[in-house]
Amino acid sequence: MSVAFTKEDSAETAAETILPERVISQHPNLVTEEGLKALERDLALARAAFEAAQAVDDVNERRRQSAGPARDIRYLVERLRTAELRPAPTSQEVVAFGSTVRFEREDGRVQTYRIVGEDEADPKAGSVSYVSPVAQALLGKTVGALVTVAGQELEILAIS
């Protein structure tokens, strides 16, 4: 094999393995107990993927396969280092971090979301980040309160 081809492969591999870092939020890293466990689980999975990539014989393929897990490990280690575990809310009187809130929109839609940390937020699964506009509007409010988000009024129906 020509050295030129080896260098070309190495240059392509280098470009593929220089991934941008995952963005770390400037907000405090508040987490629920479930969120902390998820970060720990994700870190274990990233480490396992990195270790598996290290077993690949071809150096270029090893670099390709280890780039993503290495980046994830750096991100997750930092998120775990800065995690601020928040206990579950003890009251259902006021919306707080960790609360599940059911509310009705002006158009009659009723939605339920749990307010959680940024890394565990998944609106499709019923959770939103505490820094999201909806959560920011709901935090500190009580059942029956009306809040406005993006020009739309929401009424809090229940807190659990």
Phi and psi in radians as a Rosetta constraint file:
Dihedral C 1 N 2 CA 2 C 2 CIRCULARHARMONIC -1.293 0.35
Dihedral N 2 CA 2 C 2 N 3 CIRCULARHARMONIC 2.524 0.35
Dihedral C 2 N 3 CA 3 C 3 CIRCULARHARMONIC -1.081 0.35
Dihedral N 3 CA 3 C 3 N 4 CIRCULARHARMONIC -0.584 0.35
Dihedral C 3 N 4 CA 4 C 4 CIRCULARHARMONIC -1.036 0.35
Dihedral N 4 CA 4 C 4 N 5 CIRCULARHARMONIC -0.724 0.35
Dihedral C 4 N 5 CA 5 C 5 CIRCULARHARMONIC -1.184 0.35
Dihedral N 5 CA 5 C 5 N 6 CIRCULARHARMONIC -0.651 0.35
Dihedral C 5 N 6 CA 6 C 6 CIRCULARHARMONIC -1.112 0.35
Dihedral N 6 CA 6 C 6 N 7 CIRCULARHARMONIC -0.786 0.35
Dihedral C 6 N 7 CA 7 C 7 CIRCULARHARMONIC -1.144 0.35
Dihedral N 7 CA 7 C 7 N 8 CIRCULARHARMONIC -0.686 0.35
Dihedral C 7 N 8 CA 8 C 8 CIRCULARHARMONIC -1.093 0.35
Dihedral N 8 CA 8 C 8 N 9 CIRCULARHARMONIC -0.801 0.35
Dihedral C 8 N 9 CA 9 C 9 CIRCULARHARMONIC -1.041 0.35
Dihedral N 9 CA 9 C 9 N 10 CIRCULARHARMONIC -0.727 0.35
Dihedral C 9 N 10 CA 10 C 10 CIRCULARHARMONIC -1.153 0.35
Dihedral N 10 CA 10 C 10 N 11 CIRCULARHARMONIC -0.669 0.35
Dihedral C 10 N 11 CA 11 C 11 CIRCULARHARMONIC -1.158 0.35
Dihedral N 11 CA 11 C 11 N 12 CIRCULARHARMONIC -0.749 0.35
Dihedral C 11 N 12 CA 12 C 12 CIRCULARHARMONIC -1.101 0.35
Dihedral N 12 CA 12 C 12 N 13 CIRCULARHARMONIC -0.750 0.35
Dihedral C 12 N 13 CA 13 C 13 CIRCULARHARMONIC -1.105 0.35
Dihedral N 13 CA 13 C 13 N 14 CIRCULARHARMONIC -0.739 0.35
Dihedral C 13 N 14 CA 14 C 14 CIRCULARHARMONIC -1.041 0.35
Dihedral N 14 CA 14 C 14 N 15 CIRCULARHARMONIC -0.723 0.35
Dihedral C 14 N 15 CA 15 C 15 CIRCULARHARMONIC -1.138 0.35
Dihedral N 15 CA 15 C 15 N 16 CIRCULARHARMONIC -0.631 0.35
Dihedral C 15 N 16 CA 16 C 16 CIRCULARHARMONIC -1.318 0.35
Dihedral N 16 CA 16 C 16 N 17 CIRCULARHARMONIC -0.381 0.35
Dihedral C 16 N 17 CA 17 C 17 CIRCULARHARMONIC -1.752 0.35
Dihedral N 17 CA 17 C 17 N 18 CIRCULARHARMONIC -0.058 0.35
Dihedral C 17 N 18 CA 18 C 18 CIRCULARHARMONIC -1.668 0.35
Dihedral N 18 CA 18 C 18 N 19 CIRCULARHARMONIC 1.542 0.35
Dihedral C 18 N 19 CA 19 C 19 CIRCULARHARMONIC -1.643 0.35
Dihedral N 19 CA 19 C 19 N 20 CIRCULARHARMONIC 2.556 0.35
Dihedral C 19 N 20 CA 20 C 20 CIRCULARHARMONIC -1.169 0.35
Dihedral N 20 CA 20 C 20 N 21 CIRCULARHARMONIC 2.553 0.35
Dihedral C 20 N 21 CA 21 C 21 CIRCULARHARMONIC -1.155 0.35
Dihedral N 21 CA 21 C 21 N 22 CIRCULARHARMONIC 2.610 0.35
Dihedral C 21 N 22 CA 22 C 22 CIRCULARHARMONIC -1.231 0.35
Dihedral N 22 CA 22 C 22 N 23 CIRCULARHARMONIC 2.370 0.35
Dihedral C 22 N 23 CA 23 C 23 CIRCULARHARMONIC -1.231 0.35
Dihedral N 23 CA 23 C 23 N 24 CIRCULARHARMONIC 2.299 0.35
Dihedral C 23 N 24 CA 24 C 24 CIRCULARHARMONIC -1.816 0.35
Dihedral N 24 CA 24 C 24 N 25 CIRCULARHARMONIC 2.175 0.35
Dihedral C 24 N 25 CA 25 C 25 CIRCULARHARMONIC -1.072 0.35
Dihedral N 25 CA 25 C 25 N 26 CIRCULARHARMONIC 2.635 0.35
Dihedral C 25 N 26 CA 26 C 26 CIRCULARHARMONIC -1.470 0.35
Dihedral N 26 CA 26 C 26 N 27 CIRCULARHARMONIC -0.169 0.35
Dihedral C 26 N 27 CA 27 C 27 CIRCULARHARMONIC -1.355 0.35
Dihedral N 27 CA 27 C 27 N 28 CIRCULARHARMONIC 2.705 0.35
Dihedral C 27 N 28 CA 28 C 28 CIRCULARHARMONIC -0.967 0.35
Dihedral N 28 CA 28 C 28 N 29 CIRCULARHARMONIC 2.491 0.35
Dihedral C 28 N 29 CA 29 C 29 CIRCULARHARMONIC -1.556 0.35
Dihedral N 29 CA 29 C 29 N 30 CIRCULARHARMONIC 1.227 0.35
Dihedral C 29 N 30 CA 30 C 30 CIRCULARHARMONIC -1.299 0.35
Dihedral N 30 CA 30 C 30 N 31 CIRCULARHARMONIC 2.405 0.35
Dihedral C 30 N 31 CA 31 C 31 CIRCULARHARMONIC -2.416 0.35
Dihedral N 31 CA 31 C 31 N 32 CIRCULARHARMONIC 2.595 0.35
Dihedral C 31 N 32 CA 32 C 32 CIRCULARHARMONIC -1.480 0.35
Dihedral N 32 CA 32 C 32 N 33 CIRCULARHARMONIC 2.991 0.35
Dihedral C 32 N 33 CA 33 C 33 CIRCULARHARMONIC -1.037 0.35
Dihedral N 33 CA 33 C 33 N 34 CIRCULARHARMONIC -0.724 0.35
Dihedral C 33 N 34 CA 34 C 34 CIRCULARHARMONIC -1.124 0.35
Dihedral N 34 CA 34 C 34 N 35 CIRCULARHARMONIC -0.678 0.35
Dihedral C 34 N 35 CA 35 C 35 CIRCULARHARMONIC -1.138 0.35
Dihedral N 35 CA 35 C 35 N 36 CIRCULARHARMONIC -0.689 0.35
Dihedral C 35 N 36 CA 36 C 36 CIRCULARHARMONIC -1.110 0.35
Dihedral N 36 CA 36 C 36 N 37 CIRCULARHARMONIC -0.775 0.35
Dihedral C 36 N 37 CA 37 C 37 CIRCULARHARMONIC -1.099 0.35
Dihedral N 37 CA 37 C 37 N 38 CIRCULARHARMONIC -0.657 0.35
Dihedral C 37 N 38 CA 38 C 38 CIRCULARHARMONIC -1.141 0.35
Dihedral N 38 CA 38 C 38 N 39 CIRCULARHARMONIC -0.716 0.35
Dihedral C 38 N 39 CA 39 C 39 CIRCULARHARMONIC -1.080 0.35
Dihedral N 39 CA 39 C 39 N 40 CIRCULARHARMONIC -0.752 0.35
Dihedral C 39 N 40 CA 40 C 40 CIRCULARHARMONIC -1.116 0.35
Dihedral N 40 CA 40 C 40 N 41 CIRCULARHARMONIC -0.738 0.35
Dihedral C 40 N 41 CA 41 C 41 CIRCULARHARMONIC -1.120 0.35
Dihedral N 41 CA 41 C 41 N 42 CIRCULARHARMONIC -0.776 0.35
Dihedral C 41 N 42 CA 42 C 42 CIRCULARHARMONIC -1.097 0.35
Dihedral N 42 CA 42 C 42 N 43 CIRCULARHARMONIC -0.659 0.35
Dihedral C 42 N 43 CA 43 C 43 CIRCULARHARMONIC -1.143 0.35
Dihedral N 43 CA 43 C 43 N 44 CIRCULARHARMONIC -0.736 0.35
Dihedral C 43 N 44 CA 44 C 44 CIRCULARHARMONIC -1.081 0.35
Dihedral N 44 CA 44 C 44 N 45 CIRCULARHARMONIC -0.718 0.35
Dihedral C 44 N 45 CA 45 C 45 CIRCULARHARMONIC -1.147 0.35
Dihedral N 45 CA 45 C 45 N 46 CIRCULARHARMONIC -0.714 0.35
Dihedral C 45 N 46 CA 46 C 46 CIRCULARHARMONIC -1.137 0.35
Dihedral N 46 CA 46 C 46 N 47 CIRCULARHARMONIC -0.708 0.35
Dihedral C 46 N 47 CA 47 C 47 CIRCULARHARMONIC -1.140 0.35
Dihedral N 47 CA 47 C 47 N 48 CIRCULARHARMONIC -0.703 0.35
Dihedral C 47 N 48 CA 48 C 48 CIRCULARHARMONIC -1.116 0.35
Dihedral N 48 CA 48 C 48 N 49 CIRCULARHARMONIC -0.718 0.35
Dihedral C 48 N 49 CA 49 C 49 CIRCULARHARMONIC -1.144 0.35
Dihedral N 49 CA 49 C 49 N 50 CIRCULARHARMONIC -0.673 0.35
Dihedral C 49 N 50 CA 50 C 50 CIRCULARHARMONIC -1.131 0.35
Dihedral N 50 CA 50 C 50 N 51 CIRCULARHARMONIC -0.785 0.35
Dihedral C 50 N 51 CA 51 C 51 CIRCULARHARMONIC -1.080 0.35
Dihedral N 51 CA 51 C 51 N 52 CIRCULARHARMONIC -0.718 0.35
Dihedral C 51 N 52 CA 52 C 52 CIRCULARHARMONIC -1.097 0.35
Dihedral N 52 CA 52 C 52 N 53 CIRCULARHARMONIC -0.687 0.35
Dihedral C 52 N 53 CA 53 C 53 CIRCULARHARMONIC -1.151 0.35
Dihedral N 53 CA 53 C 53 N 54 CIRCULARHARMONIC -0.573 0.35
Dihedral C 53 N 54 CA 54 C 54 CIRCULARHARMONIC -1.183 0.35
Dihedral N 54 CA 54 C 54 N 55 CIRCULARHARMONIC -0.320 0.35
Dihedral C 54 N 55 CA 55 C 55 CIRCULARHARMONIC -1.464 0.35
Dihedral N 55 CA 55 C 55 N 56 CIRCULARHARMONIC -0.132 0.35
Dihedral C 55 N 56 CA 56 C 56 CIRCULARHARMONIC -1.258 0.35
Dihedral N 56 CA 56 C 56 N 57 CIRCULARHARMONIC 2.298 0.35
Dihedral C 56 N 57 CA 57 C 57 CIRCULARHARMONIC -1.220 0.35
Dihedral N 57 CA 57 C 57 N 58 CIRCULARHARMONIC -0.782 0.35
Dihedral C 57 N 58 CA 58 C 58 CIRCULARHARMONIC -1.237 0.35
Dihedral N 58 CA 58 C 58 N 59 CIRCULARHARMONIC 2.125 0.35
Dihedral C 58 N 59 CA 59 C 59 CIRCULARHARMONIC -1.067 0.35
Dihedral N 59 CA 59 C 59 N 60 CIRCULARHARMONIC -0.693 0.35
Dihedral C 59 N 60 CA 60 C 60 CIRCULARHARMONIC -1.171 0.35
Dihedral N 60 CA 60 C 60 N 61 CIRCULARHARMONIC -0.736 0.35
Dihedral C 60 N 61 CA 61 C 61 CIRCULARHARMONIC -1.185 0.35
Dihedral N 61 CA 61 C 61 N 62 CIRCULARHARMONIC -0.639 0.35
Dihedral C 61 N 62 CA 62 C 62 CIRCULARHARMONIC -1.077 0.35
Dihedral N 62 CA 62 C 62 N 63 CIRCULARHARMONIC -0.740 0.35
Dihedral C 62 N 63 CA 63 C 63 CIRCULARHARMONIC -1.115 0.35
Dihedral N 63 CA 63 C 63 N 64 CIRCULARHARMONIC -0.775 0.35
Dihedral C 63 N 64 CA 64 C 64 CIRCULARHARMONIC -1.032 0.35
Dihedral N 64 CA 64 C 64 N 65 CIRCULARHARMONIC -0.847 0.35
Dihedral C 64 N 65 CA 65 C 65 CIRCULARHARMONIC -1.266 0.35
Dihedral N 65 CA 65 C 65 N 66 CIRCULARHARMONIC -0.423 0.35
Dihedral C 65 N 66 CA 66 C 66 CIRCULARHARMONIC -1.615 0.35
Dihedral N 66 CA 66 C 66 N 67 CIRCULARHARMONIC -0.239 0.35
Dihedral C 66 N 67 CA 67 C 67 CIRCULARHARMONIC -1.058 0.35
Dihedral N 67 CA 67 C 67 N 68 CIRCULARHARMONIC -0.865 0.35
Dihedral C 67 N 68 CA 68 C 68 CIRCULARHARMONIC -1.116 0.35
Dihedral N 68 CA 68 C 68 N 69 CIRCULARHARMONIC -0.895 0.35
Dihedral C 68 N 69 CA 69 C 69 CIRCULARHARMONIC -1.055 0.35
Dihedral N 69 CA 69 C 69 N 70 CIRCULARHARMONIC -0.648 0.35
Dihedral C 69 N 70 CA 70 C 70 CIRCULARHARMONIC -1.101 0.35
Dihedral N 70 CA 70 C 70 N 71 CIRCULARHARMONIC -0.750 0.35
Dihedral C 70 N 71 CA 71 C 71 CIRCULARHARMONIC -1.111 0.35
Dihedral N 71 CA 71 C 71 N 72 CIRCULARHARMONIC -0.766 0.35
Dihedral C 71 N 72 CA 72 C 72 CIRCULARHARMONIC -1.091 0.35
Dihedral N 72 CA 72 C 72 N 73 CIRCULARHARMONIC -0.675 0.35
Dihedral C 72 N 73 CA 73 C 73 CIRCULARHARMONIC -1.069 0.35
Dihedral N 73 CA 73 C 73 N 74 CIRCULARHARMONIC -0.807 0.35
Dihedral C 73 N 74 CA 74 C 74 CIRCULARHARMONIC -1.037 0.35
Dihedral N 74 CA 74 C 74 N 75 CIRCULARHARMONIC -0.782 0.35
Dihedral C 74 N 75 CA 75 C 75 CIRCULARHARMONIC -1.100 0.35
Dihedral N 75 CA 75 C 75 N 76 CIRCULARHARMONIC -0.883 0.35
Dihedral C 75 N 76 CA 76 C 76 CIRCULARHARMONIC -1.172 0.35
Dihedral N 76 CA 76 C 76 N 77 CIRCULARHARMONIC -0.638 0.35
Dihedral C 76 N 77 CA 77 C 77 CIRCULARHARMONIC -1.058 0.35
Dihedral N 77 CA 77 C 77 N 78 CIRCULARHARMONIC -0.759 0.35
Dihedral C 77 N 78 CA 78 C 78 CIRCULARHARMONIC -1.164 0.35
Dihedral N 78 CA 78 C 78 N 79 CIRCULARHARMONIC -0.721 0.35
Dihedral C 78 N 79 CA 79 C 79 CIRCULARHARMONIC -1.142 0.35
Dihedral N 79 CA 79 C 79 N 80 CIRCULARHARMONIC -0.652 0.35
Dihedral C 79 N 80 CA 80 C 80 CIRCULARHARMONIC -1.224 0.35
Dihedral N 80 CA 80 C 80 N 81 CIRCULARHARMONIC -0.664 0.35
Dihedral C 80 N 81 CA 81 C 81 CIRCULARHARMONIC -1.080 0.35
Dihedral N 81 CA 81 C 81 N 82 CIRCULARHARMONIC -0.653 0.35
Dihedral C 81 N 82 CA 82 C 82 CIRCULARHARMONIC -1.712 0.35
Dihedral N 82 CA 82 C 82 N 83 CIRCULARHARMONIC 0.018 0.35
Dihedral C 82 N 83 CA 83 C 83 CIRCULARHARMONIC -1.078 0.35
Dihedral N 83 CA 83 C 83 N 84 CIRCULARHARMONIC 2.337 0.35
Dihedral C 83 N 84 CA 84 C 84 CIRCULARHARMONIC -2.019 0.35
Dihedral N 84 CA 84 C 84 N 85 CIRCULARHARMONIC 1.721 0.35
Dihedral C 84 N 85 CA 85 C 85 CIRCULARHARMONIC -1.163 0.35
Dihedral N 85 CA 85 C 85 N 86 CIRCULARHARMONIC 2.199 0.35
Dihedral C 85 N 86 CA 86 C 86 CIRCULARHARMONIC -1.923 0.35
Dihedral N 86 CA 86 C 86 N 87 CIRCULARHARMONIC 2.290 0.35
Dihedral C 86 N 87 CA 87 C 87 CIRCULARHARMONIC -1.191 0.35
Dihedral N 87 CA 87 C 87 N 88 CIRCULARHARMONIC 2.765 0.35
Dihedral C 87 N 88 CA 88 C 88 CIRCULARHARMONIC -1.073 0.35
Dihedral N 88 CA 88 C 88 N 89 CIRCULARHARMONIC 2.561 0.35
Dihedral C 88 N 89 CA 89 C 89 CIRCULARHARMONIC -1.042 0.35
Dihedral N 89 CA 89 C 89 N 90 CIRCULARHARMONIC 2.455 0.35
Dihedral C 89 N 90 CA 90 C 90 CIRCULARHARMONIC -1.642 0.35
Dihedral N 90 CA 90 C 90 N 91 CIRCULARHARMONIC -0.197 0.35
Dihedral C 90 N 91 CA 91 C 91 CIRCULARHARMONIC -2.185 0.35
Dihedral N 91 CA 91 C 91 N 92 CIRCULARHARMONIC 2.570 0.35
Dihedral C 91 N 92 CA 92 C 92 CIRCULARHARMONIC -1.892 0.35
Dihedral N 92 CA 92 C 92 N 93 CIRCULARHARMONIC 0.306 0.35
Dihedral C 92 N 93 CA 93 C 93 CIRCULARHARMONIC -1.464 0.35
Dihedral N 93 CA 93 C 93 N 94 CIRCULARHARMONIC -0.608 0.35
Dihedral C 93 N 94 CA 94 C 94 CIRCULARHARMONIC -2.278 0.35
Dihedral N 94 CA 94 C 94 N 95 CIRCULARHARMONIC 2.436 0.35
Dihedral C 94 N 95 CA 95 C 95 CIRCULARHARMONIC -1.168 0.35
Dihedral N 95 CA 95 C 95 N 96 CIRCULARHARMONIC 2.222 0.35
Dihedral C 95 N 96 CA 96 C 96 CIRCULARHARMONIC -2.404 0.35
Dihedral N 96 CA 96 C 96 N 97 CIRCULARHARMONIC 2.993 0.35
Dihedral C 96 N 97 CA 97 C 97 CIRCULARHARMONIC -0.999 0.35
Dihedral N 97 CA 97 C 97 N 98 CIRCULARHARMONIC 2.248 0.35
Dihedral C 97 N 98 CA 98 C 98 CIRCULARHARMONIC 1.665 0.35
Dihedral N 98 CA 98 C 98 N 99 CIRCULARHARMONIC -0.202 0.35
Dihedral C 98 N 99 CA 99 C 99 CIRCULARHARMONIC -1.271 0.35
Dihedral N 99 CA 99 C 99 N 100 CIRCULARHARMONIC 2.629 0.35
Dihedral C 99 N 100 CA 100 C 100 CIRCULARHARMONIC -1.818 0.35
Dihedral N 100 CA 100 C 100 N 101 CIRCULARHARMONIC 2.224 0.35
Dihedral C 100 N 101 CA 101 C 101 CIRCULARHARMONIC -2.133 0.35
Dihedral N 101 CA 101 C 101 N 102 CIRCULARHARMONIC 2.247 0.35
Dihedral C 101 N 102 CA 102 C 102 CIRCULARHARMONIC -1.859 0.35
Dihedral N 102 CA 102 C 102 N 103 CIRCULARHARMONIC 2.292 0.35
Dihedral C 102 N 103 CA 103 C 103 CIRCULARHARMONIC -2.481 0.35
Dihedral N 103 CA 103 C 103 N 104 CIRCULARHARMONIC 2.801 0.35
Dihedral C 103 N 104 CA 104 C 104 CIRCULARHARMONIC -2.004 0.35
Dihedral N 104 CA 104 C 104 N 105 CIRCULARHARMONIC 2.374 0.35
Dihedral C 104 N 105 CA 105 C 105 CIRCULARHARMONIC -1.553 0.35
Dihedral N 105 CA 105 C 105 N 106 CIRCULARHARMONIC 2.897 0.35
Dihedral C 105 N 106 CA 106 C 106 CIRCULARHARMONIC -0.967 0.35
Dihedral N 106 CA 106 C 106 N 107 CIRCULARHARMONIC -0.595 0.35
Dihedral C 106 N 107 CA 107 C 107 CIRCULARHARMONIC -1.441 0.35
Dihedral N 107 CA 107 C 107 N 108 CIRCULARHARMONIC 0.088 0.35
Dihedral C 107 N 108 CA 108 C 108 CIRCULARHARMONIC 1.655 0.35
Dihedral N 108 CA 108 C 108 N 109 CIRCULARHARMONIC -0.188 0.35
Dihedral C 108 N 109 CA 109 C 109 CIRCULARHARMONIC -1.170 0.35
Dihedral N 109 CA 109 C 109 N 110 CIRCULARHARMONIC 2.384 0.35
Dihedral C 109 N 110 CA 110 C 110 CIRCULARHARMONIC -1.896 0.35
Dihedral N 110 CA 110 C 110 N 111 CIRCULARHARMONIC 2.265 0.35
Dihedral C 110 N 111 CA 111 C 111 CIRCULARHARMONIC -2.251 0.35
Dihedral N 111 CA 111 C 111 N 112 CIRCULARHARMONIC 2.670 0.35
Dihedral C 111 N 112 CA 112 C 112 CIRCULARHARMONIC -2.290 0.35
Dihedral N 112 CA 112 C 112 N 113 CIRCULARHARMONIC 2.242 0.35
Dihedral C 112 N 113 CA 113 C 113 CIRCULARHARMONIC -2.387 0.35
Dihedral N 113 CA 113 C 113 N 114 CIRCULARHARMONIC 2.552 0.35
Dihedral C 113 N 114 CA 114 C 114 CIRCULARHARMONIC -1.739 0.35
Dihedral N 114 CA 114 C 114 N 115 CIRCULARHARMONIC 2.387 0.35
Dihedral C 114 N 115 CA 115 C 115 CIRCULARHARMONIC -1.604 0.35
Dihedral N 115 CA 115 C 115 N 116 CIRCULARHARMONIC 2.057 0.35
Dihedral C 115 N 116 CA 116 C 116 CIRCULARHARMONIC -2.360 0.35
Dihedral N 116 CA 116 C 116 N 117 CIRCULARHARMONIC -3.066 0.35
Dihedral C 116 N 117 CA 117 C 117 CIRCULARHARMONIC -1.255 0.35
Dihedral N 117 CA 117 C 117 N 118 CIRCULARHARMONIC 2.880 0.35
Dihedral C 117 N 118 CA 118 C 118 CIRCULARHARMONIC -1.068 0.35
Dihedral N 118 CA 118 C 118 N 119 CIRCULARHARMONIC -0.719 0.35
Dihedral C 118 N 119 CA 119 C 119 CIRCULARHARMONIC -1.265 0.35
Dihedral N 119 CA 119 C 119 N 120 CIRCULARHARMONIC -0.420 0.35
Dihedral C 119 N 120 CA 120 C 120 CIRCULARHARMONIC -1.720 0.35
Dihedral N 120 CA 120 C 120 N 121 CIRCULARHARMONIC -0.059 0.35
Dihedral C 120 N 121 CA 121 C 121 CIRCULARHARMONIC -1.158 0.35
Dihedral N 121 CA 121 C 121 N 122 CIRCULARHARMONIC 2.347 0.35
Dihedral C 121 N 122 CA 122 C 122 CIRCULARHARMONIC -2.689 0.35
Dihedral N 122 CA 122 C 122 N 123 CIRCULARHARMONIC 1.550 0.35
Dihedral C 122 N 123 CA 123 C 123 CIRCULARHARMONIC -0.935 0.35
Dihedral N 123 CA 123 C 123 N 124 CIRCULARHARMONIC -0.631 0.35
Dihedral C 123 N 124 CA 124 C 124 CIRCULARHARMONIC -1.127 0.35
Dihedral N 124 CA 124 C 124 N 125 CIRCULARHARMONIC -0.476 0.35
Dihedral C 124 N 125 CA 125 C 125 CIRCULARHARMONIC -1.696 0.35
Dihedral N 125 CA 125 C 125 N 126 CIRCULARHARMONIC 0.085 0.35
Dihedral C 125 N 126 CA 126 C 126 CIRCULARHARMONIC 1.611 0.35
Dihedral N 126 CA 126 C 126 N 127 CIRCULARHARMONIC 0.449 0.35
Dihedral C 126 N 127 CA 127 C 127 CIRCULARHARMONIC -2.370 0.35
Dihedral N 127 CA 127 C 127 N 128 CIRCULARHARMONIC 2.496 0.35
Dihedral C 127 N 128 CA 128 C 128 CIRCULARHARMONIC -2.245 0.35
Dihedral N 128 CA 128 C 128 N 129 CIRCULARHARMONIC 2.637 0.35
Dihedral C 128 N 129 CA 129 C 129 CIRCULARHARMONIC -1.189 0.35
Dihedral N 129 CA 129 C 129 N 130 CIRCULARHARMONIC 2.528 0.35
Dihedral C 129 N 130 CA 130 C 130 CIRCULARHARMONIC -1.123 0.35
Dihedral N 130 CA 130 C 130 N 131 CIRCULARHARMONIC -0.264 0.35
Dihedral C 130 N 131 CA 131 C 131 CIRCULARHARMONIC -1.665 0.35
Dihedral N 131 CA 131 C 131 N 132 CIRCULARHARMONIC -0.028 0.35
Dihedral C 131 N 132 CA 132 C 132 CIRCULARHARMONIC -1.202 0.35
Dihedral N 132 CA 132 C 132 N 133 CIRCULARHARMONIC 2.694 0.35
Dihedral C 132 N 133 CA 133 C 133 CIRCULARHARMONIC -0.998 0.35
Dihedral N 133 CA 133 C 133 N 134 CIRCULARHARMONIC -0.696 0.35
Dihedral C 133 N 134 CA 134 C 134 CIRCULARHARMONIC -1.103 0.35
Dihedral N 134 CA 134 C 134 N 135 CIRCULARHARMONIC -0.858 0.35
Dihedral C 134 N 135 CA 135 C 135 CIRCULARHARMONIC -1.095 0.35
Dihedral N 135 CA 135 C 135 N 136 CIRCULARHARMONIC -0.750 0.35
Dihedral C 135 N 136 CA 136 C 136 CIRCULARHARMONIC -1.036 0.35
Dihedral N 136 CA 136 C 136 N 137 CIRCULARHARMONIC -0.670 0.35
Dihedral C 136 N 137 CA 137 C 137 CIRCULARHARMONIC -1.238 0.35
Dihedral N 137 CA 137 C 137 N 138 CIRCULARHARMONIC -0.578 0.35
Dihedral C 137 N 138 CA 138 C 138 CIRCULARHARMONIC -1.462 0.35
Dihedral N 138 CA 138 C 138 N 139 CIRCULARHARMONIC -0.568 0.35
Dihedral C 138 N 139 CA 139 C 139 CIRCULARHARMONIC -0.973 0.35
Dihedral N 139 CA 139 C 139 N 140 CIRCULARHARMONIC 2.299 0.35
Dihedral C 139 N 140 CA 140 C 140 CIRCULARHARMONIC 1.491 0.35
Dihedral N 140 CA 140 C 140 N 141 CIRCULARHARMONIC -0.054 0.35
Dihedral C 140 N 141 CA 141 C 141 CIRCULARHARMONIC -1.648 0.35
Dihedral N 141 CA 141 C 141 N 142 CIRCULARHARMONIC 2.912 0.35
Dihedral C 141 N 142 CA 142 C 142 CIRCULARHARMONIC -2.070 0.35
Dihedral N 142 CA 142 C 142 N 143 CIRCULARHARMONIC 2.971 0.35
Dihedral C 142 N 143 CA 143 C 143 CIRCULARHARMONIC -1.023 0.35
Dihedral N 143 CA 143 C 143 N 144 CIRCULARHARMONIC 2.374 0.35
Dihedral C 143 N 144 CA 144 C 144 CIRCULARHARMONIC 1.632 0.35
Dihedral N 144 CA 144 C 144 N 145 CIRCULARHARMONIC -0.261 0.35
Dihedral C 144 N 145 CA 145 C 145 CIRCULARHARMONIC -1.171 0.35
Dihedral N 145 CA 145 C 145 N 146 CIRCULARHARMONIC 2.544 0.35
Dihedral C 145 N 146 CA 146 C 146 CIRCULARHARMONIC -1.879 0.35
Dihedral N 146 CA 146 C 146 N 147 CIRCULARHARMONIC 2.281 0.35
Dihedral C 146 N 147 CA 147 C 147 CIRCULARHARMONIC -2.258 0.35
Dihedral N 147 CA 147 C 147 N 148 CIRCULARHARMONIC 2.737 0.35
Dihedral C 147 N 148 CA 148 C 148 CIRCULARHARMONIC -2.009 0.35
Dihedral N 148 CA 148 C 148 N 149 CIRCULARHARMONIC 2.264 0.35
Dihedral C 148 N 149 CA 149 C 149 CIRCULARHARMONIC -2.296 0.35
Dihedral N 149 CA 149 C 149 N 150 CIRCULARHARMONIC 2.133 0.35
Dihedral C 149 N 150 CA 150 C 150 CIRCULARHARMONIC 0.901 0.35
Dihedral N 150 CA 150 C 150 N 151 CIRCULARHARMONIC 0.738 0.35
Dihedral C 150 N 151 CA 151 C 151 CIRCULARHARMONIC 1.349 0.35
Dihedral N 151 CA 151 C 151 N 152 CIRCULARHARMONIC 0.082 0.35
Dihedral C 151 N 152 CA 152 C 152 CIRCULARHARMONIC -2.025 0.35
Dihedral N 152 CA 152 C 152 N 153 CIRCULARHARMONIC 2.383 0.35
Dihedral C 152 N 153 CA 153 C 153 CIRCULARHARMONIC -1.523 0.35
Dihedral N 153 CA 153 C 153 N 154 CIRCULARHARMONIC 2.383 0.35
Dihedral C 153 N 154 CA 154 C 154 CIRCULARHARMONIC -2.116 0.35
Dihedral N 154 CA 154 C 154 N 155 CIRCULARHARMONIC 2.464 0.35
Dihedral C 154 N 155 CA 155 C 155 CIRCULARHARMONIC -2.016 0.35
Dihedral N 155 CA 155 C 155 N 156 CIRCULARHARMONIC 2.224 0.35
Dihedral C 155 N 156 CA 156 C 156 CIRCULARHARMONIC -1.320 0.35
Dihedral N 156 CA 156 C 156 N 157 CIRCULARHARMONIC 2.139 0.35
Dihedral C 156 N 157 CA 157 C 157 CIRCULARHARMONIC -1.714 0.35
Dihedral N 157 CA 157 C 157 N 158 CIRCULARHARMONIC -0.620 0.35
Dihedral C 157 N 158 CA 158 C 158 CIRCULARHARMONIC -2.767 0.35
Dihedral N 158 CA 158 C 158 N 159 CIRCULARHARMONIC 2.651 0.35
Dihedral C 158 N 159 CA 159 C 159 CIRCULARHARMONIC -2.268 0.35
Dihedral N 159 CA 159 C 159 N 160 CIRCULARHARMONIC 2.262 0.35
